[in-house]
Amino acid sequence: MKMDVECIGGVTAMDDFLIKFFPEVYKRKLHAREDNYCKYDNQILQLFTSSLYLAALFASFVASKVCTKFGRKPTILVASSFFLAGAGISSGALNIWMLIIGRILLGIGVGFGNEAVPLFLSEIAPVQHRGAVNILFQLFVTIGIFLANLVNYGTAKLHPHGWRVSLALAGVPAIFLFIGSIVITETPTSLIERGNEVAGHKALKKIRGVEDVNAEYEQIKLASDIARQVKHPFKELMKRSSMPPLIIGVLLQVFQQFTGINAIMFYAPVLFQTVGFKNDASLLSSVITGTVNVLSTLVSIYAVDKVGRRKLLLQACVQMFISQSTIGGMLLVHLKATSNTLTTTQAGFVVFLVCLFVMAFAWSWGPLGWLIPSETFPLETRTAGFAFAVSSNMFFTFLIAQAFLSMMCHMRAYIFFFFAGWILVMGLFALFLLPETKGVPIDVMVERVWKKHPVWKRFMDD
């Protein structure tokens, strides 16, 4: 589903798209001495990009209810259906409002999918491989980004409707998700929680591939019995003892967006054009970053259950801080508002630094931002708590997507120092407040993680 999100960055760089929907932006882009940092500063253009996230924000709370009452499997089915509808309307848009309606439908699909898929993966995975299995979600996200960049690179040459092809092809992953949602097995946790204990026991044996699953079954059944006693999970989530996973889950989403990743990935073609590449070269550069993204996510799959969550996050903070600060320094010194763009060598070095940044994000804050909230909430508040995490992600993605072009126009190169400052804060957060969850069964997090953490144990009731 993320493929559409990344298509947008390439689509908004296509002249045919700008001429049809944003002629003012296109005219500004043609001005030889136009401010290098302000070529694409247009609130409607940003609204087109960011409207998806407002829709996803509200949809995630509805998805939480659907997940609890009907299960993870039908929630994924709903997600793929909305996404297919959104891709169809976007690709056939005749005016800006059709584009925005399409984006809203896509946003509902994203809200439902981001709520259900990580929970599904965390609940079916064996504890020793839970991190790797959950990060498969992020792996397919990065593959979607890579494919989107390839699509944009090819369709940029299809005049005048290449952008329609890009947006239509964004629906292809949703077709696979739709088919998958029909054939997958519902999670044992969801079945048992909804009173289908026989089906849950059978599903657990099928997923684990062994007959003796009684110990894990009893653990899930106990958690489900406790969960059924909670009639108002959102109210339960506001209790003091529920604060540790809620605070961690929300802050991870905030920090994930304030790394600056979406600023770089959404507008990579814009960024590369700003530093001197032409249209084709900028899209090709985006393909390069997409490749780095996929390969680095594979590193996370290998390392997350061996190295642990905290070490990956801390190492990445150092690498991302250096990358963002250096990019900011390069642009501050060499890229003036209306002067010539960077030299080829300098622009190439910026691309290298972007790749270094994407590499660190892809094996840390990208996948772990979804993994950790999906595994740390107890069952009675799991879907509600994860809905807060998803909605926080979408809200701050919206803020960045809506504000980035204006921020780049007014802050200029200092925008990269802005994100570097946030990365420093994130590193301190991971160092002092984030517990390690490697190897801990998902239904005993309270006892083994929160009650033993030097800070968060004060929040836990006896």
Secondary structure, 3 states (H helix, E strand, C coil): CHHHHHHHHHHCCCHHHHHHHCHHHHHHHHCCCCCCCCCCCCHHHHHHHHHHHHHHHHHHHHHHHHHHHHCHHHHHHHHHHHHHHHHHHHHCCCCHHHHHHHHHHHHHHHHHHHHHHHHHHHHHCCHHHHHHHHHHHHHHHHHHHHHHHHHHHHHCCCCCCHHHHHHHHCCHHHHHHHHHHHHCCCCHHHHHHCCCHHHHHHHHHHHHCCCCCHHHHHHHHHHHHHHHCCCCHHHHCCCHHHHHHHHHHHHHHHHHHHCCHHHHHHCHHHHHHHCCCCHHHHHHHHHHHHHHHHHHHHHHHHHCCCCCHHHHHHHHHHHHHHHHHHHHHHHHHHCCCCCCCCCHHHHHHHHHHHHHHHHHHHCCHHHHHHHHHHHHCCHHHHHHHHHHHHHHHHHHHHHHHHHHHHHHHHHCCHHHHHHHHHHHHHHHHHHHCCCCCCCCCHHHHHHHCHHHCCCHHHHCCC
